[in-house]
Amino acid sequence: MEKESENKNFQTDSGFGLPDINIGLIINIVRKNLLLLSIISLAIFLAAFLYLRYTPFVYESKATLQIRNENNAKTVLGISGQDDNKLSADIEFLRSIEYFKGATKDLPLEVGYFNQGNILDFESYRSELYKVQAVILDSSILNQKIFIDFDKEQQQITLSYKENDSTISNVGSLNQVIYLPKASFIITVPNGKSYANFSNLKDRKYFVLYHADQIREVLHKRIKVHILNPGAKTIQVLCTHNNSLKARDIAQTLADKFILYDVQRRSESSGKIIQFIDDQMSLVYSRLQDSESKILDFNEKNILISKGNNSDYYFAKIEELEDQLVQLEFETSALSEIKKRLENDSLKDIFTLTALLSTKSSSSSGIQDQILVLNDMLIEKEQILYEHTASSDRIKNLDYNISIQKKIILKGIQSSLDLQLNKIGKIKELMLEYQENFSGMPSKEIEFAQISRMHKINEKFHSLLVEKRIEYSISKAGFVPQNVILKHAKVERTPISPNRTLIFGGAIGLALLINILFIVFKYLLHNKIGDIHEIKSLSKSQLSVLGMVPKYNEDIPVSQLIVSKKPKSMMAESFRALRTNLQFISAKEGPKTVAITSTISGEGKTFVAINLGGILALSGKKVIILDLDMRKPKIHLGFDVENANGMSTLLIGRGEIESCIHKSEQENLDFITAGPIPPNPSELIINGRLDELLDILKKTYDIVILDNPPIGLVTDGLTCIQKADYPIYIFRSEVSQKNFIHNADRLVLENDIRNLSVVLNGVNLQRGMYGYRYGYGYGYGYGYGYGYGYGYGYGYYSDSNPKDKKAKRKGILGLKSKK
């Protein structure tokens, strides 16, 4: 017999806590639910397979650019201008929808050629066997499947589409117009092919889609542009699509067009300035021709004398003022042009004109800085519009800031213009002062000096414009396509989605997760006693474990004597172990009383009582079994005898003991049945006659075994348990609930039955349950049905006539009792 020697490591208030993880129980749960777990796993893998089979593949194509444009002419000439070669600006430009539309206008994206499958449709991009030209009459046919049926035998083509619940169709031939209500079509085949080329297309379904203008907006969402290495200024352009060739074409086209378009975009700044200079030159040139004509006309009519020394001095001063006047008028023209564009909301190229402003002027420098801030705001707005609509709060807030910035610039320009005009006025006043000094000179010489001065002003202004035009023409020519494509886009054969490895890996993970959760759920809800360890762990009274009885591998209808029929079986060995452990419970000499009970019926107390008696009898002990479960007796069924007289008869004082004792086939093993079912079994047990009967039997028998009623349902057996030398409590593996252990604890703690021991019945050893392994290949099982039904009392059940089951019981083990 084993004693519990350690305190419990883990215990909940209700007694249901598990002391540790029971690996054997987990293995048993897996074995019991192996089919269900397999079905769950197979269902998950089937779903993964179907997902991979019927989900369209998505391919990704990449092109890598390196941005390294430099304007060498600007560097040589030292021209000040806005350098917009910002990597972030190039990123946003590549992402813009307008650039995408312009770059892909030469790609055949408007028409889609498809092969129709049972579930998926496949696009034949640049590999179609035919071409379709259409004249769309009704835009509702856009994005609608137009089916094409090629009939080689009839050499005709049928076009059709569905409208509501009807099908609209028409028949035609190659290279001829086929009319439909909403469009007309011409179908051609390349390289002079004919109907013979469609012999393999008879059983296939083909259709075309004419896309609306929004197709490029849809495709634009498949574009991703990001920086690979900011230091190296490398950009990656990615395109994802169900057709790998189309993804390659789009990604490569965006890269190729950027190389060409970038040169045009970067030289646009100088082009705008040159256009402005040309407009100013035409005006100055007209004034220059007019002044030259006046000089020629004056020389023809007048003869001038040489100017004196004083006149040379004044003429030098006037020429110096004329140079300043020319520069001021040039800057005034540039500021006026910038102001005009700001007022007309022509913001796109304002920053290109800031290069004409003098960097020596603090007011012009401030205007340049403010325009740069405005340009950054415009770039930020383009970036935000890539993800937000124009009506979003963020765009509205940015528009408000842009309008404030425009007002600040306009005020700055107006202040600068007022300052410039003030300077021009002062210079002209100073020039008039010098001209007054010519009063002593002849009037003709004064008139000639004025004409010459205007000519020189126009001439210098024209020369300045010519010089600027040459500089910016060289700057424009200095842009060369130095951006390079480091990696061209290619046709990928491996899709990025669905990811086969990821899907199957996820399926394995999901199957494991669901199975583990299922096992954990079953484990946590498992409330049956599985092994001796659980009894010892959950007991609060340190119950002594007498042993365990294995499960028999054959079904028998009622509890019968097994150990005498198979004395070398695992069953017989387990009862021998119980017999050996009994000596540790009580060491007193003389006859002993064994009282056996359980919590509910069906836990095997009668089976244990019969076979424990049999194994004790085999050792030479004289044993008698008394059936005290007078509400639902079973001993007479196990030994196949009548239940006419028995314990109920003896306890009411009727009948003799000798007439009630039955002898079994096993030598030294006798028994007394329960007898007729009494209305008051509890009173019979405590009326005192039971003690007298036990005293009489102990004079003849060494062991008296009492088969008591389940103590969890009635209290009939409590008196016998308290008086017994060997009180035994029966639990049945995978039948008894864990809270049944508390009933046994109460017998020890509340009724002071300190020598109570437990037996775990029905342990499945053949399946290695809960980790136990035995060398024998035996097991046992018994399929008796023990149940009290509803209400354990008067007339609460009825048994069928035992004689009706007699033949069946005899056929099990051939048992036969004798008196």
Secondary structure, DSSP 4 states (H G I P E B T S, - for coil): -B---S--S---TTS---SS--HHHHHHHHHHTHHHHHHHHHHHHHHHHHHHHHSPPBEEEEEEEE-----HHHHHHT--------HHHHHHHHH-HHHHHHHTTTS--SEEEEEE-SS-EEE-SS--SSEEEEEES-GGGTT--EEEEEETTTTEEEEEEEETTEEEEEEE-TTSEEEETTEEEEEE-GGG--GGGGGGGTT-EEEEEE--TTHHHHHHTTEEEEEEETTTTEEEEEEEESSHHHHHHHHHHHHHHHHHHHHHHHHHHHHHHHHHHHHHHHHHHHHHHHHHHHHHHHHHH--PPPP-HHHHHHHHHHHHHHHHHHHHHHHHHHHHHHHHHHHTT--TTHHHHGGGS-TT-HHHHHHHHHHHHHHHHHHHHHHHHTTS-TTSHHHHHHHHHHHHHHHHHHHHHHHHHHHHHHHHHHHHHHHHHHHHGGGGS-HHHHHHHHHHHHHHHHHHHHHHHHHHHHHHHHHHHT-----EEEE-----SS-SBS-HHHHHHHHHHHHHHHHHHHHHHHHHH--B--SHHHHHHH-SS--EEEEEEEPBSS--SS----TTT-TTSHHHHHHHHHHHHHTTT----S-EEEEEEESSTTSSHHHHHHHHHHHHHHTT--EEEEE---SS--HHHHHT---SSSHHHHHTT-S-HHHHEEE-SSTTEEEE---SPPS-HHHHHTSSHHHHHHHHHHTT-SEEEEEPPPTTT-STTHHHHHH-SEEEEEEETTTSBTTHHHHHHHHHHTS--TT-EEEEEEE-TTTTGGG---SS---B---------S-SSTT---PPPGGGGHHHHHHHH----B-
